[in-house]
Amino acid sequence: MTLVQKETPRNLEDPGSPAEAETVADLLERLGGIPPERVLLRPPPGTATEEDILRYEGALRKRLCELVEGTLVEKAMGYRESILVVALSGFLREFVLPGNLGLVSGADGFVRLFSGLVRIPDVAFASWDRLPGRRVPEAPIPDLAPDLCVEVLSKSNTEREIVRKRREYFTAGVRLLWVIDPDDRTVAVHRGPDGASLLREADTLDGGEVLPGFQLELRKLFAELDRAQAPSGGAPPRA
């Protein structure tokens, strides 16, 4: 059973719409102060649809875009961030698979939180109870509010963009959000739209009520950023 609501709640929206923005600055401000290179102009802001998302995703020059109030916003992701995404996905999958608890998706897993709002968590876990028919969705953009969403911060993410995403996730029914900062090597753990617990590299991340028993020493996760090839015949360099 999915907790997704079909219509975007009005309290998630500021007055007006991207199509009504008088300047590019107005549009960028509305989307969370994101840099202009992440906003696609074809189709014009305010007129984009899910079909446009899939068209860019399948293009020769693949572009992963979220749909925010009729505007295509390119997903922010860098190489270092992708390393953490793959590592965390692996840790989660190792925990989820033995008990067949649900599905772990990665950084190109679209989810429709509300009508007209499509997001791409960097990593997500959805229990079988959240999945229609308790099966892997066949739709490329399923109606789905995962139990756990993870956002790995990139250089072009802004604080207000993440605040907006956090509000959207919890309104849709997400139960747990991890926001990972590769530069500070911290994880902000959100169990609701307000407040967070900040964990550092020496701390242990747990799955709370969403994934009881899951624990991950963050030093193991962030150690992925320190990996290097060992000198010939020698031991690997210490992190």
C-alpha positions as CSV (number, residue, x, y, z in Angstrom):
1,M,0.0,0.0,0.0
2,T,1.4,3.4,-1.0
3,L,1.1,6.5,1.1
4,V,1.4,8.8,-1.9
5,Q,-1.2,11.6,-2.3
6,K,-2.4,12.2,-5.8
7,E,-2.4,16.0,-5.7
8,T,0.4,18.3,-4.5
9,P,-0.7,19.9,-1.2
10,R,-1.0,23.6,-1.5
11,N,1.2,24.2,1.5
12,L,4.1,22.9,-0.4
13,E,3.8,25.8,-2.9
14,D,4.6,29.5,-2.8
15,P,2.2,31.9,-4.6
16,G,2.5,31.8,-8.3
17,S,4.2,29.2,-10.5
18,P,7.4,28.9,-12.6
19,A,5.5,29.9,-15.7
20,E,4.5,33.1,-14.0
21,A,8.0,34.1,-12.9
22,E,8.9,37.5,-14.4
23,T,12.7,36.9,-14.4
24,V,15.1,34.0,-14.4
25,A,16.1,35.1,-10.9
26,D,12.6,34.7,-9.8
27,L,12.4,31.2,-11.2
28,L,15.7,30.1,-9.6
29,E,14.7,31.6,-6.3
30,R,11.4,29.7,-6.4
31,L,13.3,26.4,-7.0
32,G,15.5,26.9,-4.0
33,G,18.2,29.2,-5.2
34,I,19.7,26.6,-7.5
35,P,22.3,27.5,-10.2
36,P,20.8,28.3,-13.7
37,E,22.7,25.5,-15.4
38,R,20.5,22.9,-13.7
39,V,17.2,24.3,-15.1
40,L,16.2,23.1,-18.6
41,L,14.4,25.5,-20.9
42,R,13.0,22.9,-23.3
43,P,10.2,22.6,-22.7
44,P,9.6,26.0,-21.1
45,P,9.5,26.1,-17.3
46,G,6.0,25.4,-16.1
47,T,5.0,23.2,-19.1
48,A,7.2,20.1,-18.7
49,T,5.7,16.7,-18.1
50,E,6.9,13.2,-17.1
51,E,7.2,12.3,-20.8
52,D,9.9,15.0,-21.0
53,I,11.8,13.4,-18.1
54,L,11.9,10.1,-19.9
55,R,12.9,11.7,-23.2
56,Y,16.0,13.3,-21.6
57,E,16.7,10.1,-19.6
58,G,16.8,8.1,-22.9
59,A,18.6,10.6,-25.0
60,L,22.1,10.1,-26.4
61,R,23.3,12.7,-23.9
62,K,21.5,11.3,-20.9
63,R,20.2,13.9,-18.4
64,L,18.5,12.9,-15.2
65,C,15.9,15.5,-14.3
66,E,13.4,15.9,-11.5
67,L,10.0,17.5,-12.3
68,V,9.1,20.4,-10.0
69,E,5.9,22.3,-10.8
70,G,6.2,21.8,-14.5
71,T,10.0,22.6,-14.6
72,L,12.8,20.1,-15.4
73,V,15.6,20.4,-12.8
74,E,18.7,18.4,-13.6
75,K,19.8,16.2,-10.8
76,A,23.0,17.3,-9.1
77,M,25.6,14.6,-8.9
78,G,29.4,14.4,-9.0
79,Y,31.9,11.6,-9.1
80,R,32.8,11.6,-5.4
81,E,29.1,11.7,-4.5
82,S,28.4,8.7,-6.8
83,I,31.1,6.7,-5.0
84,L,29.2,7.2,-1.7
85,V,25.9,6.4,-3.4
86,V,27.2,3.0,-4.7
87,A,28.9,2.2,-1.3
88,L,25.8,3.0,0.7
89,S,23.5,1.1,-1.7
90,G,25.7,-1.9,-1.2
91,F,25.6,-1.7,2.6
92,L,21.8,-1.4,2.6
93,R,21.3,-4.2,0.1
94,E,23.4,-6.5,2.1
95,F,21.1,-5.9,5.0
96,V,17.8,-5.9,3.1
97,L,18.3,-9.0,0.9
98,P,18.6,-11.8,3.6
99,G,15.2,-10.9,5.1
100,N,13.7,-9.9,1.7
101,L,12.6,-6.6,3.4
102,G,11.9,-4.7,0.2
103,L,13.8,-2.8,-2.6
104,V,16.9,-0.6,-2.6
105,S,17.0,1.9,-5.5
106,G,19.8,4.1,-6.7
107,A,20.5,7.5,-8.2
108,D,18.4,7.1,-11.3
109,G,15.3,5.7,-9.5
110,F,12.5,8.1,-10.2
111,V,9.6,8.3,-7.8
112,R,6.3,10.3,-8.2
113,L,5.7,11.8,-4.7
114,F,2.6,13.7,-5.9
115,S,1.0,14.6,-9.2
116,G,3.5,16.9,-10.9
117,L,6.3,16.2,-8.5
118,V,8.9,13.7,-9.4
119,R,12.1,13.3,-7.3
120,I,15.2,11.1,-7.6
121,P,16.6,10.2,-4.2
122,D,20.3,9.2,-4.5
123,V,19.4,6.1,-2.6
124,A,16.0,4.8,-1.4
125,F,14.6,1.9,0.5
126,A,10.9,0.9,0.0
127,S,9.4,-1.9,2.0
128,W,7.1,-4.4,0.2
129,D,4.1,-2.8,1.9
130,R,4.8,0.4,0.0
131,L,5.0,-1.3,-3.4
132,P,1.8,-1.9,-5.5
133,G,1.2,-5.6,-5.6
134,R,4.3,-6.1,-3.4
135,R,6.4,-6.4,-6.6
136,V,9.0,-4.4,-8.5
137,P,7.1,-1.6,-10.3
138,E,7.0,-1.9,-14.0
139,A,6.3,1.8,-14.5
140,P,9.4,3.9,-15.2
141,I,8.1,6.5,-12.7
142,P,6.0,4.7,-10.0
143,D,3.7,6.3,-7.5
144,L,5.9,5.7,-4.5
145,A,6.9,7.3,-1.2
146,P,9.9,5.2,0.0
147,D,10.4,4.5,3.6
148,L,13.9,5.8,3.5
149,C,15.4,8.5,1.2
150,V,19.0,9.5,1.0
151,E,20.4,12.7,-0.5
152,V,24.2,13.1,-1.0
153,L,25.1,16.7,-1.2
154,S,26.8,18.0,-4.4
155,K,28.4,21.3,-5.0
156,S,25.4,22.8,-6.8
157,N,22.9,21.8,-4.1
158,T,21.6,24.6,-2.0
159,E,20.4,24.6,1.6
160,R,16.9,25.8,0.6
161,E,16.7,23.2,-2.1
162,I,17.3,20.5,0.4
163,V,14.8,22.0,2.9
164,R,12.2,22.0,0.2
165,K,13.0,18.3,-0.7
166,R,12.8,17.4,3.0
167,R,9.4,19.0,3.4
168,E,8.1,17.2,0.2
169,Y,9.5,13.8,1.3
170,F,7.8,13.8,4.7
171,T,4.5,15.2,3.4
172,A,4.5,12.4,0.9
173,G,4.9,9.8,3.7
174,V,8.7,9.2,3.8
175,R,9.6,8.0,7.3
176,L,13.4,8.6,7.4
177,L,15.8,10.9,5.5
178,W,19.6,10.9,5.5
179,V,21.4,13.9,4.1
180,I,25.1,13.1,3.6
181,D,27.7,15.8,3.3
182,P,30.9,14.3,1.7
183,D,33.0,17.4,2.4
184,D,32.2,17.6,6.2
185,R,31.8,13.8,6.4
186,T,28.6,14.1,8.3
187,V,25.1,12.6,8.0
188,A,22.0,14.6,9.1
189,V,19.3,12.1,10.2
190,H,15.8,13.5,9.8
191,R,12.8,11.6,11.2
192,G,10.4,14.4,10.4
193,P,10.2,17.7,8.5
194,D,11.8,19.6,11.4
195,G,15.0,19.0,13.4
196,A,17.8,16.5,12.8
197,S,20.5,14.5,14.5
198,L,24.0,15.2,13.1
199,L,26.3,12.2,13.0
200,R,30.0,12.5,12.3
201,E,32.6,10.1,10.9
202,A,33.3,8.5,14.2
203,D,29.6,7.8,14.8
204,T,27.4,4.8,13.8
205,L,24.3,5.3,11.5
206,D,21.3,3.1,12.3
207,G,18.1,2.3,10.5
208,G,15.8,3.3,13.4
209,E,12.2,2.0,13.1
210,V,12.5,1.8,9.3
211,L,15.3,-0.8,9.2
212,P,15.6,-2.2,12.8
213,G,19.0,-3.7,13.3
214,F,20.8,-1.9,10.5
215,Q,24.0,-0.3,11.6
216,L,26.8,1.3,9.7
217,E,30.0,2.8,11.1
218,L,30.4,6.0,9.1
219,R,34.1,5.7,8.9
220,K,33.6,2.7,6.7
221,L,31.4,4.7,4.4
222,F,33.6,7.7,4.1
223,A,36.7,5.6,3.8
224,E,35.6,5.0,0.2
225,L,36.7,8.6,-0.5
226,D,40.2,7.8,0.7
227,R,40.9,4.7,-1.3
228,A,44.0,4.6,-3.5
229,Q,46.1,2.0,-5.3
230,A,48.8,0.5,-3.1
231,P,52.4,1.1,-4.3
232,S,53.8,-1.9,-6.2
233,G,54.6,-4.6,-3.7
234,G,53.6,-2.5,-0.8
235,A,50.6,-2.3,1.6
236,P,47.7,0.0,0.7
237,P,48.1,3.5,2.1
238,R,46.2,4.2,5.4
239,A,43.2,6.4,5.3
